[in-house]
């Protein structure tokens, strides 16, 4: 009973300790949030999301009966207004170029796309040139770049038709087939239709030009970001769990120096209950930290840590190994003045060693040289455990790693407790 | 009268240091017993053994008949210990501190709450019971430090220099409290290097020096050791070392010691010796700036027995 009283007192003091709250919970979360936003998470509720750009379009190209009613300008307008582009651009047709530019100047639109008259003729005729004008808000970068990329791809498509036309003309001339204007138009139209059909067949109904911003690509990006955030979160969690364990075990030395430990020994309380209560508190504090960080990262970053049973195993292993190491390291210290050596030296070096795989962007458990090198430290094993969780491994797959963590933790614990018992005997 | 504490040929060594050397004494039930001696005399080591914090290398001590070596839990249950340094959790409130320490003495539930209320009233912290200890004054912390030792209604209260470094008002309050606890039947073992405290509080006093118990008895018995000698305290306008030798050689002077610029002497008859001391000072080119003649007291006893002042 007294063991639990001591543990409760320790936990209460930890929760009132601004240092623990800041470094144990605040810093790991803060570090992960910083990474998250640094890699584009800002502004998204559930993943990476590009802003929708307001576009003013003026189509001066009329196409013409000479091209079978075909209008390159209208194709571009329809393209920009298509359903697939709705997540990227919102198109409004302006009456004339001046009105479109004025809308941009008023910042009602990010970009004005002014399609020149005769674009169709240029697209299908040889040796002519035309310029599609992009008028953009100078304060914007991403939106105008997207619109420019879309228009460039569109123009490239028509450039392809011109190349196809010239190649066909040369081939027919080689076979002495006369090429008149009608034939040239038929070739250009046929290429245009072929290109559109090809795009549709490759993208399952979507135009090939949409490939750069296809939803599938966006999802992959989000997945990558989440994976990276999850890895960083796991690394931070492990890194700071060990700090918390050492700090909470250090209360033995702090109490020794403050005289409260000696006073405890003057009460009818066994040494086992006193040390056991403090070690229990250390374990519970680390468990609390891990639980809060796992829950927070799941709710805020949407990290899927996997099956609850597997999570419990890895978390248990982390708590036991961190607590054990904390007790061992403190048992080696003579006083709290030596704590800087542990914090600044041992734990930092071990933590970096354990996270070397995360820093190099490799998934823990990948079996690479860097990954294997990280296993020299207990932190490396803990990071490996979370890496396995992120790869969707279940309880059976994480069991060996958990066993190593538990084994190391027990060894650390036994040696540390033995040393403390000797010191206070 | 039954013995509350029996200390028998106690020895404690720390490496080459023989901190306690064959100390033997008894404390009777219901009395206040003081261990008097300068810093490093072995007082704290002795009560650390009695509190079961240290194991003796030789000898044994018995608290209410329980050996500190073989029955430490029974000893701990019977005593309350007030350490010299404050031993409190400053980030907890006064009540939380008392609650916790009460549990360490095995109190639970309503009995714990009632005892905590009683102790808070006893130490005058009822109004501040929910305040964080770190915001308390030094005197309040001292009171709480003592209150913790009262939680288990100890039959024996051990106080290790509880008045070191505190203001006169708090010191007075602590001395009065100790007397109150004693009046209520608690046996008190009190260590101090303040002769006045031992003299005021104690029925019996043991004087310790360099790990040994050099005198033991009532105040009157101890003072009798120095007989009819007078105690002089003289201040000079030069370093005290300049007059130590000539004064030691002066007829009628038994002991000479210097501390904090003041020279303490044990002399046969101050009226006859003082003129000789003035002459010796003049020869040593020193001038006496103040003279204090005192009746024999524990300070004189210590000087007589050790050749040093208690403050050395």
Interface residues (C-beta under 8 A of the other chain):
Chain A: X1 X2 X5 X9 X12 X13 X16 X17 X258 X259 X260 X262 X263 X264 X265 X266 X267 X268 X269 X270
Chain B: X51 X52 X53 X73 X76 X77 X79 X81 X83 X85 X86 X87 X88 X89 X91 X92 X96 X100 X101 X103 X104 X105 X106 X148
